[in-house]
Amino acid sequence: MSQNQQKPARYTITAALPYTNGPIHIGHLAGVYVPADIYARYLRATGNDVAFVCGSDEHGVAISMKAKKEGVTPQNIIDKYHHIIKQSFLDFGITFDNYSRTSAQIHHQTASDFFINLYEKGDFIEESTEQLYDEEAQQFLADRFVIGTCPKCGHEEAYGDQCESCGSSLNATDLINPKSTISGAVPSLKETKHWFLPLDRYEEFLREWILKGHKNDWKPNVYGQCKSWIDEGLKPRAVTRDLDWGIPVPVAGGEGKVLYVWFDAPIGYISSTKEWAAREGKDWELYWKAKDTKMVHFIGKDNIVFHCIIFPSMLKAHGDFILPENVPANEFLNLEGNKLSTSKNWAVWLHEYLEDFPNMQDVLRYTLTANAPETKDNDFTWKDFQARNNNELVAIFGNFINRVVVLTNKYYNGIVPNPGEYSPVDEETLAELKKYPEILTSSIERYRFREAGQEVMNLARLGNKYLADEEPWKVIKQDEERVKTIMFVALQIATALAVLSEPFLPFTSKKLNNILGSENLESELNWGAIAKNSSLLPAGHQINPAELLFSKIEDEAIQEQLNKLEATKKANETMNKEVTPQKDTITFEDFSKLDMRVGTIIEAEKMPKAKKLLVLKVDTGLDVRTIVSGIAESFTPEEIVGKKVTVLVNLAPRALRGVESEGMILMTENGDGKLVFVNPDEDGVNNGETIN
């Protein structure tokens, strides 16, 4: 601990504010919210004072873009998705002490006050610059309203603030061949006035604080990205934008401008803490200004720069605030080998997951923790999800608990037996059990949640091995006293699992505590008790009947999810298929020259020595004529005889390989590129009927 050599008096934990322009998917959970929740639950379980805060990020261009696309107001968008997101967090047991929103009055006031503080101290640079302007839309283009080619990696769909391909942070004017996402027009440059935070002034502070102070305790991916930015040299960064949606710039000359979302959003952690403290009767300032507070930001890798360089520079400029002790950012989670994408619907949405897998929140929490992209991008697959559930949660954790509870009810009517003398195996097993709180603490304190989650499963493995080796179901026939000791030891492991699994599997932990009747114990079960107490579940205590903690997931359920993704992939291919540009405009008179009729193919054969051509005889209602059509690679002659088709009958005849073709059949392609007849499929439409 570089700031706090002593144990912190309190913890402030923040989780990245989700944009309210869509629901939450598994990438959000894996990258930010499950690790943050594990950490917060662990701290509470070990007796710490915790403020775990978050809230909806409701300003910025992403919201404006969504509103324009749906033809509604930004307020409609944020109200809709704020409630969906908040409910998803509740459903998955994310234990925020406060979940706020940046549209709240307390946030507007907090962000405005923060800006004024820096403004009055002269910390901003005020200057006029040229920014991209959409002449058609008559507005300046904020970062996400511009798309173009990334100057660093060549990705052709980079946004004006960041390239999602290489992760580089950009300015809109850096883009090559920029265009407006509002009108599609090529923007021009137009002068506008803004306020800038001179990050270059804080370069030495950041170099000292991060590159020297956190060289050994920050994750390599976080440290590396910060070092790259600092080594390149920092430049002033605009903190205002020309937009009509957001927090108005609260000083003279700020009319028609708002605070840049990346200035206002992290201040949302402060306003959320204020909201919580007011409700709970606490002093919010202790959680943001006291030197004996430890602050940790949980974010995804796309937010590293903002939380490690820009926000700390803002806090430093203000002067009253502490700095984060750690920013354990995760990399990205992919889905079945492809990048998660909200716009392409390539995601597992949390509200949909619960419809398909009701009451199985912990299975997803466990799988996402086991596959957490802690040091590199990782992949979520439905087959792995199934395997984690069936082979680990069901076969190891669930199996151990079920055997212990079933046997205790069978042999002792659910009453914890009095143990006899411990064997060396018993003593060794109980000694091993007592190590687990410290093992988990070590992993969690280093933000290694994957490792910690597997250690919980290792504790269940310890229990399974102990039962398998001691075989109480066999020993009961020869030595009933010995079985009492075996079951007593096994019940201690089960009870420790109920406590230690809570940060990772909160719904399972609650169910297991109910089975064990933990709420009826005189002494409180907690993290520290496992290492210290001689017994956790005392002899004579009554437990409840067994119930399954986990259910096996069948292949059919997984195939349904794979089918859903395959349908999404096909829909995306169709949507992304390049559309042929519109041809030159014609007059009605031009169109009326075309004579299109309903016809029927009455004969079809392959053109000799021609791979693509079929020779057709078509009854047009006017006559039976020969038409040569390039459809042989898509259809056999046999399958199209009798097919009704649309025929252009007044096309000038043309000789193809010695056969005169007297017309053309209308075709198109489907999303897979397969030829499709443009044909009249209503009954009662006769050959020779005109199409107009």
N, C-alpha and C positions, 0 to 999 in steps of 0.2 A: 504494500500500500504506500504509494508515494506521498499522498496527502495525509493519510491517516495511519500512523504507525500503530496506534491502539485500535482495539475493536470499535467499529463505528457505533455511535449512539442511535443512529437511525439510518434507514436506506430510502432513497428515492429511485424508483425504477420507472423508466418510461418505455413505452412501446410505440413504434412509428405510427403516426396518425394515418389511418387508411383514407384514401380519396373516396368521397361519396359519389362516384360516377359509375358504380357497379357493385355487385355483391362480392363476398369474400370467397376465395378458393383455397385449395390445399397449399398452394405456393406461399400464400400469406401466412397460413398457420405454421408451416414448417420453417419459414425464414425468420419469423419474428415472434408470433404470439404464443406458440407452445413453449419455446425455450424461455421466454420472459415469464410465463405463468409457472413453469417448473421452478424457476429461480425464486419467484415471489412466494410460492407455496412452501418451498424449502426454508426460506428465511423465517416465515411465520412459524413453521413447525419447530424451528430451533430457537424460538422465543424472541425474535427481533421485531423492532418497530419499523413497519414498512408502509410506504405510500406508493402504490402501484397505479400509475395514471396513464390515460390515453384519451382519445376522442376522435371524432370525425373531422377530417380536413375538408372544409366545405368551400374554400375559395380557390382561385386559380383557374387557369385556362381549361383544364380537363373538364371542369364542371360546365363552363360556358359552352364548350364544344358539344357536350352531351345534350345540353338544353337546346342548342340550335338544331342539332340533328333530330331531336324528338319533337321540336316545335312547341316547347313549353318554357317556363321560366326556370332560372337556376334554383330558385326556392323550391319549386316542385321536385326537381331532381334530388336536392340534398335531403328534403323531408322523406322522400321515398326510400333512398338508400341508407340514410342514417339509421332508420328503424330496422331495416333488413340486416345491416351489419351488426348493430347492437344485439339483435336477437341471436344471430349466429354465434357471437362471443358467449352469450349466456348459455346457449345450447351446448357448447363445447367446454363449458366449465372454466372459461378464462376469467380469473378472479380479480378484475380491476377494482381498486378501491374507488375509483371514479372514472366514468366514461363520459366525456363532455362533448362539445362540438364548437367549432371555431366561429359559428354564426351567433353564439351566445353573447349577450351584452357584456358579461364579465371578461370575455376574451377580447372583444373589440376595445374595451377600456384598457386592458392590460397591454395589448400590442401598441395601442396609440401612445400610452404613457411611456413605454419602452423607447419608441421612436423619438418622442419629444425629448426624453432624457439625453439621448445621443445627439440630437439636433442642437439642443441648447448648449451642449458642451463643445460644439464645433467638430464632432467626430465624423460628419459626413462631408463629402465633396459634392457640390451642386454644380452641374454643368449641362450644357446642351449638346446632344449628340445626334447623329443621323441614325434613324432606325427604319426598319422595313415598314412600308405602308401600302395597304391594298386600296388602289384608286377606285375599284369597282364597289368594294364594301364600305369605302369611306371611313377606314379606321386603321390605327396602328396595329401591327401584328405582334401579339405577345408570342413567347417562345414556341408554344405548342400549336400555334396557328400557322407555323411555317414548317415546311418539309423540303428536304433537299439532299444533296450528296455530302456525306461526311468528309471533311478535308483530311482526316487522319487514316481512315480505313477504306473509304470509297463506297460505303454502304449507301444505297440510293434513297433510303427512306428514313434518314436521320431527322430528328426534331431539332428545333431551334435552341433547345437547352441541353440536349444530351443525345448521343448516338446509342441506341439500344443494342447495337451489334458489338461495338468495341468498348462501350462504357464511358467514352470520353465526354467530359463536360464541355459544352459549346456555347457560343453566342449565336443568335440567329444570323447575324451578318457574316459569320464564318462559313456558312453553308455554300456549296457550289450549286449553281442552278436552282436557287430557292423558288418556291411557289407557295401561294396562299392556300391553306386548306379550306378557307371559307368559300372563295370564288374560283380557285384554280388559276387565278391570274398571276403573272410574274410581278412581284412587288417592286416598288420604287423606294428610294431612300428619301426620308423627310426628317427635318430637324424637330427635336422635342427635348424638353428639359426634364432631368431626373436627378435623384439623390443616390450617391454611391458610398458604399462602405469601403474604405481604402485598405483592403486586406494586406497590401504590401507593408503597411505600418506594423502589422502583427506578425510578420514573418519570423523575426528573431524570437519572439515569445513562443510561437508554434514550434520552431526548431528546438528550443530548449525544453518545452513542455512535452512534446510528442517524441521527437527523434532521440532525445537524450533520456527524458524522464520515463518514457513508456516503451523503450526498445525491447525489454525482456518480458513484459506482461501483456502487451496487446497482440492480438492474433496477427500472423504474418500478412494475411490478405489486407487487413485494415492498415497496419503499419506501412506496408509497401505502397498502397495507394496514396496515403498521406505524404510519404517521403517523395513520391514522384511529383506530386503537386507542389510541394514546398521547394524541391530542387529546381523545378521549372521556373520558379519565380511567380509570386502572387500578384494579381492585378486588382484594381478597384472593381467592385461588383455592385451592380444596380440593386437598390432595395425598394424601388418603386416601379410601377408599370402603368401604361396607358390602357386602362380597362374600366368597365363600368360595373364589375362584380368583384367585391372584396372590401377591405377596410379602407375607407377614404384616407388619403394622406392628410394628417391633422395639423398642417402648417400652411401659412400663406403661400400661394402659388401652387398648391397641390390639387386645385380643382380639376376634376375629370381624371384623376389618377388614384391608384390604390397601392397599398403596401404589397410588394412582391410576395407571393405565397411562401417562398422559402425564407422570408424574413418573419412573416406572421405565424407560419405553422409551428416551428419549434417553441415559440412563445406559448403555444397551446398547452405545452406541458405545465408551464407555470400557472396559467389561468385554470387548468383542470385541478391542479393542486390547491389553488385558492378556493375553488368551488367545494372541494372535498373537505378542506380544513374548516370552512365556514359552517358546513353541515355537521361536522363531528366535534366542533368546539376546540379545534387545535390551532396552533400558530403555524401558518404555511411557511413563514420565513425561515423557520428552523430547517425545513426540508430543502431549501434552496440557497441558504446563506451561511448556515453554521458549518464551521470547519470540521466538526466531528460527524458530519453526514457523508455517507458514501452514495454517489449518484452513478447509475449505470443506464446507458441507452441501448435498447435492443432494436436493431434495424436490419434491413437488407443491404446488399452491397451497393445498390444504386443510390443509397443515401449517405454513404460514408463521408463524402466531401462536405456535405451540409452539416453533419453532426460532429465532425472532427475538426473542421477548419472554419466554416462560416459561423455556425452557432457559438462555438467557443470564443471566436473573435468578438462577436456581439456581446457575450457575457463579460469578456475581459474589458471591452470598451465601456460597458455600464459600470463595472467596478464593484458591485455589491454581491455578485453571485459566485458560488463555487463552480468548479469545472467537473465534468464527468471523470470518474475514476477509470471506467472502461467503456468501450463501445464494441461489444462482441458481435460484429455484423456477420451474418451468414451469406453464403453465395446463393445461387438460384437453384430451385428445384424444377426439373423437367418432368414431363408426363409422357410415358411410353416412348421415350427417345426424342421427343419434340419439345421445343420451348413453350411453356405455358403462355397462352394469349387470351386476354379478355375479349378483344375485338373479333377473334376467330373462333370463340367459344371452345377453344382447346383447353379445357380445365375441368376439374371436379369441384363443382360448387357445393358449399357446405350444406345449404338448405336442401339441395337435391340428394346429397349423400344420405342425409337422415331419413329421407323418404324411402330410399332403397335399402338402407341398413339401420332401421330404427333401434334406438338404445345401444348403438355400437360406437359411441363417441371414442371410448378408450382404445378400441382397435385402431382407429385412424390416428389418434394421438400417439399410440405406441409405434405404429409403422413409420409415421413421420419423424419421430424421435430417432428410431433405429436407422433411418435413411437421411437424417438431417444433413443438409449441405454445409457443414461447419467449416470446412477448409477448401472445398471445391464444389462445383456444380454436381448435383446428384440426380438420380432418376427415380420417379415413382412409377411402379408397374402394378397392375391389378393382380398379376400372378404372385408377386412378392408380398403384396397385401394379404392375399389368401394364405400364403405359406407362413407369414408371421403370425397370423391368427391361429391357423390349424396346428402348426408344428411347435409354436412357442406358448402363446397365450392359453390355448386349449390343452395341448399335450403336456406342458410343463407346469405352468402356474396353476391353471384351472384343475388339472389332474391331481396335483399335490393337495390343494385345498379340499377338493371333493373327497379324496381318500381319508384325510384326517378327520373331517367333519362326519362323514358316513360311519367310520369305525368308532368314533367317540360316542355317537348316538346309538350304535348297535351294541357296543360292549357296556357302556356306562349310562345309558339313557341321557346322553348329552351333558353329563357332569364331569368336569375335569378331574381325573383321578389323582390320588396321592402318589408321588413318585417314590420308588425305593432308592437303593444305593445306585449311584451313577457308575456305569462302566467306563473304561477309557474312551470308547467311541462316543458315548454320551457327552463326556466332559470336553472332548475334542470338538464335537459338533456345536455345543453351546459356546465354547470359546471362539469358534469361527463365526458364529452368529453375532457375537458382541463386537466384532470388527467392522461389521457392515455400515453402521452409521458414519464411522470415520472414512471408510472407503468411498461412500457416496458423497460425503462432504468434500473430500479432496477433489473428486471429479467435478462436482457442481460449482465449487468455488473457482475452478479454472475454466468454467463455461464449457465443459466437455459433457454435454447432456447425452450424446449417443453412448458414450462410455458408461455414464451413470445408469442409464436405462438398462443396459446389458448386465450391470452389476445387480440390479433388482431381480432380473431373470436368473442370475447366478445364485441368488439366495433361494429362489424357488427350486433350482437344480439341487442345491444342498439338501433341501427338505426331501425331494424325490429320491435322491441317492440314499439318504438316511433310512427312509421307509423301505426302499428296495433291499438294502443290505440287512436290515434288522427283521424284516418280514413278520410283523406282528400277527398277521392272519394265520401264520403257521405256528408261531411261538405260543399263541393263546391256548393251543391244545395241550402243551406241556408245562407252561410256566406263566400263569395268569398275573403274578406279581411283576414279572419282567415287562409284560405288555403295558402295565400301568405307567411304568417309567418311559417306555418308548413313546407312548401316546402323549404323555406330559411334555416330553422334549419336542415332539412334532408340533404340538399346539403352541409352544413358545415361538417356533419358527413361523407358523401361520400368523400369529399375532404381530410379530415383527414385520412381516410382509404387509399387513394391513396398514401399519404406520409408514413404513419406508416407501411403499408404492404410491402413497397419496399424491405427491407432486406430479407423478407421471400418469397414474391411472386413478384419477379422483373418484370416478363413478364406481369403479371396481372396489376401491378402498372403502367407500361408504357401504357398499353391499356386504363386503367381507366383515366390516365392523359390526353390521347388523347381525350377521350369522353368528359371530363370536360373542355378541351381547356386550360389546366393549363399553357401551354407555352405562352399564350397571356396575362397573368396577369402582372401587373406593378410590384407588390412586389413578391419576391421569396417565394415560398412555401417551408418550411423546418420544421424540427423537433421542433425547438424552437417556431416557429410562432403559432403552434397549441395551446400551453398553454398561449401565450401572446396576440395574435390578437383577436379583437372583432369579426372579420369575416375573413374567409379564401377565400371564393368565393364571391366577392362583388355583390351587386345588379346591374343589368344591364349587367352583363357578359353573353356572348353567349356560351352555351354548344352545343355539337354535338349530332346527333341522337344516340339512344341506339344501342348497340351490345352486344351479350351475352359474358360474361367473361368466363363462364365454360359451358361444355356440359355434359349431363347425360351419364354415362357409363352403357351400357346394359349388362345383364347377359351373353349373347353370347360372348362378348369380354373377359369377365373374364374366362369363361369356356375354351376358346382357350388357355389362359395362363396356366390354370391348366392342360389341356391336354398336353401342351408342357412339363411341369414339370414331368408329369406322364411318358411321353415317355423317358425323361432323366433318371428317376428312373429305368425304365425297362432296358435301355441301360447299366446303371451302374451295375445292377444286373447280366446281361449277361457277362459284362466285368470282373466283380469281381468273377464270378463263378470259383470255384477251378477246375483247369484242371488236369485230371489224368496224372501222370508222364509217360514219354515214357518208354515202356518196353525194355527188352534187345534187342540189334541189332540182326537181322536175315540175312541170306544170300538170294540171289535170288532163290537159289534151295529150301530153306525152303518155300518161298512164293509160288513157282510154284507147290508145293504139294497141295495147297488149290484149290479145284474145286468149283468155285462159278458160279451159273447159274441164269438166269432170270426165275422166276416162277409166277404162278397166284394162289391165294387162291380160291378154288372152293367150299369148305365147311368149316364151323366153328361152334363149339359148346363148351359150358363150360364144364370143367372137373368136375365131381361130387365131392362135398365136398372139392374143392380146390378153394381158393379165387383168386389166381393169374393166374391160368393156363387155356389156351384155347387149344382144340384139333383141329388141322387144317388138311384139305386135300389139298395138294398143287400139281398142275400140273407143274412138273419141265421140261417138254419137253422130259425127259428120261422116265418118268413114273408118276403115281399119287401116292404120298406117304403121310404117316401120320407124322406130326411134332407137338410136344407139345411145346407151347411157353408161357412164363410168361408175357403176355400182357393183361390179363383180366381186370386189374384195369384201363387201359387206353383206351381200345376199347371194344365195344359190338361185338358179333359175326356177327350181321347183317351189321354193317358198314364196315367190312373188306372183305366180300365176293366179289370176282371180282377184288381185289387189286393186282396189280403187285408188286412183292417183289424180293429181292436178297436172294438167298438160298445157304448156304454152304452144298453141296450135298454129299461130301465124308467124313463127320464126322461119326465116329463109332457110330452105333445105341446104344441107352441107354433107359432102361425101367424107366418110370416115372409114379408112381401109377398104375402099371400094364399095361400101354400103351407104346409100343415101339416107340420111337421117332427117325426118320431117317433123321436128318439134323437140321439145325439152320437157322433162319431168321435174317438178319442183321438189327439192330436198333441203334438209337442214341437218345439223349435228346436235346430239345431246351432250351432256356434261362430260361423258367419257370419250367424246370424239367420234361416236358411232353415227353413221348416216341414218336419218329418219325421214320417211315419206311425209310431205306436207299434204295430207289427204282429207277429203270430206268423209267423216265417219258416221254421219247421221243416216238412218234408214230412209229410203224413199227418194234419195238423190240420184237422178238418172244420168247416164252417159249423155254428154252433149250440153248439159246445163252450164251456163256461163257463170264465171266468178268475177264479181266486180265490186 
